[in-house]
Amino acid sequence: YVCIDHHGVIRDWNQQAEHTFGWSREEVIGRPLDETIIPASMREAHRAGLARYLATGKHHVLNQHIELTAVRRD
């Protein structure tokens, strides 16, 4: 479970996220998601998708079972 606010800042992070991504909750709360686990090559698309969702309510990935590439701390 990873929760971000409308700025893309991590607001909640559970134990499974700690295990999956290698960051403790204390280390990531308040950090931008895209600078933490989004691969550099996908950051602009992530930012654009978040901006589109906030502006229009339209999304391509919410409430769906999808597989995404992410970065682990190590």
Secondary structure as the mmCIF struct_conf table of DSSP 4:
data_model
#
loop_
_struct_conf.conf_type_id
_struct_conf.id
_struct_conf.beg_label_comp_id
_struct_conf.beg_label_asym_id
_struct_conf.beg_label_seq_id
_struct_conf.end_label_comp_id
_struct_conf.end_label_asym_id
_struct_conf.end_label_seq_id
STRN STRN1 VAL A 2 ILE A 4
TURN_TY1_P TURN_TY1_P1 HIS A 6 HIS A 7
BEND BEND1 GLY A 8 GLY A 8
STRN STRN2 VAL A 9 VAL A 9
STRN STRN3 ILE A 10 TRP A 13
HELX_RH_AL_P HELX_RH_AL_P1 GLN A 15 PHE A 21
BEND BEND2 GLY A 22 GLY A 22
HELX_RH_AL_P HELX_RH_AL_P2 ARG A 25 VAL A 28
TURN_TY1_P TURN_TY1_P2 ILE A 29 GLY A 30
BEND BEND3 ARG A 31 ARG A 31
STRN STRN4 PRO A 32 PRO A 32
HELX_RH_3T_P HELX_RH_3T_P1 LEU A 33 GLU A 35
TURN_TY1_P TURN_TY1_P3 THR A 36 ILE A 37
BEND BEND4 ILE A 38 ILE A 38
HELX_RH_3T_P HELX_RH_3T_P2 ALA A 40 MET A 42
HELX_RH_AL_P HELX_RH_AL_P3 ARG A 43 THR A 56
BEND BEND5 GLY A 57 GLY A 57
BEND BEND6 HIS A 60 VAL A 61
TURN_TY1_P TURN_TY1_P4 LEU A 62 ASN A 63
BEND BEND7 GLN A 64 GLN A 64
#
